[in-house]
Amino acid sequence: MTDIIKITDNALNYLKLNIKEENIKNLIIYISVVYPYTQYAYVNITYCKKEDLNKDDIKINIENFDVFIDKKTEKFLNNAIRSEEHTSEL
């Protein structure tokens, strides 16, 4: 697993299930940080298509599943934890 962000098994299974249920080809997970440097900062997980990515976004593979990280907010994600049980810890 990467040091940028940790995604629990339950959260990863939940994300995979959502993608499968949407039944849209080439749908991927995109992770960024909203309101960095503030007390309101949070990890944002969205679904998008590969053609919506920026060329410098970071591709990571978690258990044979590709996740893309916003390059501009990568530094705020170091060792963040994301699970369906709680909000991200930044």
C-alpha positions as protocol buffer text, in pm:
chain_id: "A"
residue {
  index: 1
  type: MET
  ca { x: 0 y: 0 z: 0 }
}
residue {
  index: 2
  type: THR
  ca { x: 115 y: 352 z: -66 }
}
residue {
  index: 3
  type: ASP
  ca { x: 227 y: 604 z: 197 }
}
residue {
  index: 4
  type: ILE
  ca { x: 21 y: 880 z: 34 }
}
residue {
  index: 5
  type: ILE
  ca { x: -311 y: 753 z: 165 }
}
residue {
  index: 6
  type: LYS
  ca { x: -442 y: 442 z: 335 }
}
residue {
  index: 7
  type: ILE
  ca { x: -783 y: 309 z: 234 }
}
residue {
  index: 8
  type: THR
  ca { x: -931 y: 43 z: 459 }
}
residue {
  index: 9
  type: ASP
  ca { x: -1046 y: -282 z: 303 }
}
residue {
  index: 10
  type: ASN
  ca { x: -1410 y: -200 z: 386 }
}
residue {
  index: 11
  type: ALA
  ca { x: -1384 y: 142 z: 222 }
}
residue {
  index: 12
  type: LEU
  ca { x: -1212 y: 0 z: -87 }
}
residue {
  index: 13
  type: ASN
  ca { x: -1479 y: -270 z: -123 }
}
residue {
  index: 14
  type: TYR
  ca { x: -1748 y: -1 z: -88 }
}
residue {
  index: 15
  type: LEU
  ca { x: -1588 y: 212 z: -361 }
}
residue {
  index: 16
  type: LYS
  ca { x: -1552 y: -87 z: -594 }
}
residue {
  index: 17
  type: LEU
  ca { x: -1916 y: -180 z: -538 }
}
residue {
  index: 18
  type: ASN
  ca { x: -2030 y: 175 z: -621 }
}
residue {
  index: 19
  type: ILE
  ca { x: -1833 y: 171 z: -945 }
}
residue {
  index: 20
  type: LYS
  ca { x: -1977 y: -169 z: -1037 }
}
residue {
  index: 21
  type: GLU
  ca { x: -2333 y: -53 z: -961 }
}
residue {
  index: 22
  type: GLU
  ca { x: -2292 y: 261 z: -1172 }
}
residue {
  index: 23
  type: ASN
  ca { x: -2208 y: 33 z: -1466 }
}
residue {
  index: 24
  type: ILE
  ca { x: -2018 y: 308 z: -1647 }
}
residue {
  index: 25
  type: LYS
  ca { x: -1709 y: 208 z: -1842 }
}
residue {
  index: 26
  type: ASN
  ca { x: -1378 y: 364 z: -1740 }
}
residue {
  index: 27
  type: LEU
  ca { x: -1515 y: 511 z: -1416 }
}
residue {
  index: 28
  type: ILE
  ca { x: -1232 y: 570 z: -1169 }
}
residue {
  index: 29
  type: ILE
  ca { x: -1174 y: 700 z: -818 }
}
residue {
  index: 30
  type: TYR
  ca { x: -1020 y: 1046 z: -784 }
}
residue {
  index: 31
  type: ILE
  ca { x: -894 y: 1173 z: -448 }
}
residue {
  index: 32
  type: SER
  ca { x: -812 y: 1531 z: -354 }
}
residue {
  index: 33
  type: VAL
  ca { x: -810 y: 1761 z: -52 }
}
residue {
  index: 34
  type: VAL
  ca { x: -1061 y: 2041 z: -22 }
}
residue {
  index: 35
  type: TYR
  ca { x: -977 y: 2353 z: 182 }
}
residue {
  index: 36
  type: PRO
  ca { x: -617 y: 2258 z: 264 }
}
residue {
  index: 37
  type: TYR
  ca { x: -442 y: 2466 z: 531 }
}
residue {
  index: 38
  type: THR
  ca { x: -772 y: 2525 z: 712 }
}
residue {
  index: 39
  type: GLN
  ca { x: -959 y: 2362 z: 996 }
}
residue {
  index: 40
  type: TYR
  ca { x: -1222 y: 2264 z: 739 }
}
residue {
  index: 41
  type: ALA
  ca { x: -988 y: 2049 z: 529 }
}
residue {
  index: 42
  type: TYR
  ca { x: -1123 y: 1714 z: 418 }
}
residue {
  index: 43
  type: VAL
  ca { x: -1045 y: 1435 z: 176 }
}
residue {
  index: 44
  type: ASN
  ca { x: -1274 y: 1440 z: -125 }
}
residue {
  index: 45
  type: ILE
  ca { x: -1339 y: 1116 z: -312 }
}
residue {
  index: 46
  type: THR
  ca { x: -1516 y: 1145 z: -644 }
}
residue {
  index: 47
  type: TYR
  ca { x: -1578 y: 925 z: -943 }
}
residue {
  index: 48
  type: CYS
  ca { x: -1471 y: 1044 z: -1285 }
}
residue {
  index: 49
  type: LYS
  ca { x: -1350 y: 920 z: -1620 }
}
residue {
  index: 50
  type: LYS
  ca { x: -984 y: 896 z: -1716 }
}
residue {
  index: 51
  type: GLU
  ca { x: -1022 y: 1168 z: -1975 }
}
residue {
  index: 52
  type: ASP
  ca { x: -1112 y: 1409 z: -1691 }
}
residue {
  index: 53
  type: LEU
  ca { x: -774 y: 1362 z: -1522 }
}
residue {
  index: 54
  type: ASN
  ca { x: -488 y: 1610 z: -1534 }
}
residue {
  index: 55
  type: LYS
  ca { x: -169 y: 1482 z: -1693 }
}
residue {
  index: 56
  type: ASP
  ca { x: 26 y: 1523 z: -1366 }
}
residue {
  index: 57
  type: ASP
  ca { x: -223 y: 1342 z: -1140 }
}
residue {
  index: 58
  type: ILE
  ca { x: -72 y: 1049 z: -955 }
}
residue {
  index: 59
  type: LYS
  ca { x: -183 y: 695 z: -1026 }
}
residue {
  index: 60
  type: ILE
  ca { x: -155 y: 448 z: -740 }
}
residue {
  index: 61
  type: ASN
  ca { x: -257 y: 86 z: -738 }
}
residue {
  index: 62
  type: ILE
  ca { x: -425 y: -57 z: -430 }
}
residue {
  index: 63
  type: GLU
  ca { x: -496 y: -429 z: -446 }
}
residue {
  index: 64
  type: ASN
  ca { x: -504 y: -429 z: -827 }
}
residue {
  index: 65
  type: PHE
  ca { x: -734 y: -127 z: -829 }
}
residue {
  index: 66
  type: ASP
  ca { x: -624 y: 208 z: -973 }
}
residue {
  index: 67
  type: VAL
  ca { x: -686 y: 524 z: -773 }
}
residue {
  index: 68
  type: PHE
  ca { x: -581 y: 869 z: -889 }
}
residue {
  index: 69
  type: ILE
  ca { x: -455 y: 1143 z: -659 }
}
residue {
  index: 70
  type: ASP
  ca { x: -467 y: 1515 z: -735 }
}
residue {
  index: 71
  type: LYS
  ca { x: -101 y: 1613 z: -768 }
}
residue {
  index: 72
  type: LYS
  ca { x: -170 y: 1964 z: -629 }
}
residue {
  index: 73
  type: THR
  ca { x: -304 y: 1828 z: -300 }
}
residue {
  index: 74
  type: GLU
  ca { x: -85 y: 1518 z: -265 }
}
residue {
  index: 75
  type: LYS
  ca { x: 125 y: 1668 z: 14 }
}
residue {
  index: 76
  type: PHE
  ca { x: -184 y: 1707 z: 232 }
}
residue {
  index: 77
  type: LEU
  ca { x: -269 y: 1339 z: 200 }
}
residue {
  index: 78
  type: ASN
  ca { x: 49 y: 1194 z: 348 }
}
residue {
  index: 79
  type: ASN
  ca { x: -60 y: 911 z: 576 }
}
residue {
  index: 80
  type: ALA
  ca { x: -427 y: 1012 z: 568 }
}
residue {
  index: 81
  type: ILE
  ca { x: -670 y: 733 z: 650 }
}
residue {
  index: 82
  type: ARG
  ca { x: -999 y: 696 z: 470 }
}
residue {
  index: 83
  type: SER
  ca { x: -1267 y: 454 z: 576 }
}
residue {
  index: 84
  type: GLU
  ca { x: -1642 y: 439 z: 548 }
}
residue {
  index: 85
  type: GLU
  ca { x: -1663 y: 443 z: 929 }
}
residue {
  index: 86
  type: HIS
  ca { x: -1507 y: 784 z: 988 }
}
residue {
  index: 87
  type: THR
  ca { x: -1396 y: 1095 z: 811 }
}
residue {
  index: 88
  type: SER
  ca { x: -1041 y: 1134 z: 695 }
}
residue {
  index: 89
  type: GLU
  ca { x: -767 y: 1209 z: 941 }
}
residue {
  index: 90
  type: LEU
  ca { x: -546 y: 1482 z: 801 }
}
